[in-house]
Amino acid sequence: MAKAKPVETQAETKEFQAETRQVLRLVIHSLYAHREIFLRELISNASDACEKLRFEALARPDLLGSDTLSITLIPDKAAGTLCIRDNGIGMSRAEVIDNLGTIARSGTKKFLETLSGDAAKDAQLIGQFGVGFYSAFIVADRVTVLTKRTDDEPVHWESDGEGSYEIKAGQKSERGTEVTLHLRDEDKEFLEESRLRSLVRKYSDHLGLPIILKAGDKDDTLNQAKAFWTRPKSELKDEDYQAFYHHLTHDPDDARMWAHNKVEGNIEYTSLLYLPKSAPFDLFERDGGGGIKLYVKRVFIMDKAAELLPSWLRFMRGLVDSSDLPLNVSRELLQSDRTAGKIKAALVKRTLDLLEDLAASKPVEYAEFWKTFGAVLKEGVIKDMSQKADASQSERVAKLLRFHSTQSADEAASVTLADYVGRMQADQKSIYYLTADTLAGARNSPHLEGFRAKGIEVLLLVDRIDEWVVGHLHEFDGKTLASAASVAPDLGSPIETPEKAATESAYKGTLERLGKVLTGKINSARVSTRLTDSPACLVAGEYGMSLRMGRILKQAGQSNPFATLPVLEVNPKHVLIERLRDSAEEAAFADLASVLYDQALLAEGGELEDPATFVRRVNALIVAGLPASGKILVG
Ligand code: ADP
C-alpha cells in the first residue's frame, strides 16, 4: 500500500532481517491456537521497561520524579484497536531499529534449525527465544509503536508483519511506549473488558506495578500490583507460582518445583528458586543457562547474577530480593561482598535440599531431572572439591549422582554410590568404574570380563565430564574409587588361579617379544587375570591417566605431560594368544601382535594410527584361515 508521506516526518521503510521474517511467519501460524499469550508478552515487555527506568532512576532520580510506573490497556471498539501503554524507559530510534527490526539474539539461527515442523512443539519453542514482541502479529494485521526515551525524540514504528516496517518521527510528549494493535476481525474479543480482565488475572497478576484498564472514562486497576515474591506463601497457589515462573523465564514448560523463602535476622532477603523441567538451549555455552535475577529493595538490578549461585547450579532459575545490598551494587562488588557470599551459601543449601527432597519423594521425576541436568550437577563434584569447599556439601552432591552400572540394565542412569557400596562384596576394597564414549562401548568392554566372572559391579561412566569427576571424587563412604581399566589391585586375588604362575612362565618369552615388537605403543605386556573371552586389552597404569582422558586432551589439542604408555594384557586361554606363542616366524608374530594391539585399542574406543594397515593385516589373516575353495563354513 503506497501512501504519500510528508517529507518532514523522514519516513523510512526498512526490510526485516531475513531471520526475523521467518520467525514472524512461524509465530503467526503456529501460535494462533494460543493467541491470547500476546497480551502476556506485551505486558511483560512493558513491565521490563518500567523496571529498567526504575534502575536508571537510581543514578538520576529526576527521570522518575513523582511518576507512578504503570501499564495501561486501552481498548477502542470504534477503531478496533487495543493499546498497551507504559511509562517505562522508552526507546530511541536506534533502539527501535535494533529491537524491533532484528531479533538481537545469537540464538535465532540455531532456533530456526531446531524447529521440528510440528506446530505444537514449535509453538512451545518459540516462546523460549525472545520473540515476545512479534506475538502481537498473531492477533493484529498492523502494529504501531510510539515510543520516547527521556532525552530523545519520539519515534513512530509501524508494520503489517509482512516483511518490512516503516519508521519515522512520532508525536509523543511523555516518556514511555505505546504499542497499538489493529486487531483482525476474528480477534476483536480482545476489546472486551471482561476478556482483558481475566487474562491479566491469569497471566500478569503477579507484576509489581499496577495494570490499569481504561474503560470509558474510568480507570480500573486489574491486578494486586504487589511484587509476587513479597506476598505471603499462604496466599499463593501452585498456579500462581507457575504463572510467575513463565513471566520470569519465558520457559513455555512449567517449573518442576520451587522454594520460596523469606529470611529475616542478620541478613534480610527473599529468595524464590525454581527448578525447571526443561533445559535452555544454551545450558552448555559459556555464560549460558538461566540464572538468578537480583533485586534490591524491589528494584530490579541485574539478570544472571552468577555471583549468587555457582555455575554447577546454573540450571536453577529465580530471584533474590535483598534489602541489605546497596542499590548501586555491581557484579564486581557482588563477588567480594560478604552478604552476597552468605546469600549464595544459603541458596546452594536450599537447592540441594530441593534436589534431595525430589530424589527421596519422587524418584521418577528425579530421574527426569538427572537426565536433563545431571551433567551440570556433576560439575559440582569437581569445582567444590578442588576449592576445598565444605566437605559435607561435596558429600551431598556425591549422593545426588546417578550412574549406569553393570548391575542395572536401565537406559537411564539410576545407581547411586550408596546403592553400589551396599552391594559390594565382602573382600572388595574399591568402587570400580569404567569410562567409555558410549554405553554400548562400556557394557561390551573386555575390561569387564573378569569383573563379570566374579560378579563384581562396575559403574559405567559415559559423559565426557566423568573423566574429571572420577579425577576429583577419590572416595565415597570410605571406599576409594578405582578404574576397571587400570591395574585394579584387589581384583587379582579373587580371579587368580593356581595355574597363574605356571602360565606366566609358559608365556615369559612371548610377553618379552610383544614388548619389543610394540615398542613405543605399550609399556609392557603381561598375562591377564581379567579377561575371559577377549584375547587382549589395554590397561592404564594404576596412577596413570586413563586412556580415554588422554584422547580427550589430545582432541582438545592439549599437550599431555602425564601420558603414560598402557600395559597390554593377554588372555592365555584364548586361541589367538596360543597361536601367538607358537609363532616362531618373526614377521607373522609382528603382524599378529599388531592386530591384537589395534583390536584392543578399538575395543577401548581409541583411534588407530594406521587403519589401512590394520585392515590389510586382518584380511591377510582371514585369507590364511579360509578353506581353499573360498567358501566360508558357518556353524
Ligand atoms: P525480549 O523481551 O525477549 O527481549 P521482545 O521481542 O519481546 O524480546 O522485545 C525486544 C526488545 O524490544 C526488548 O528487549 C526491549 O529492549 C524492547 N522493547 C519491547 N517492548 C518495549 C517497551 N514496551 N518499552 C521499551 N522497550 C521495549
Boltz pocket constraint, residues with backbone or C-beta under 6 A from the ligand:
constraints:
  - pocket:
      binder: B
      contacts: [[A, 41], [A, 42], [A, 45], [A, 46], [A, 49], [A, 86], [A, 88], [A, 89], [A, 90], [A, 91], [A, 95], [A, 99], [A, 100], [A, 129], [A, 130], [A, 131], [A, 132], [A, 133], [A, 134], [A, 177]]
      max_distance: 6.0
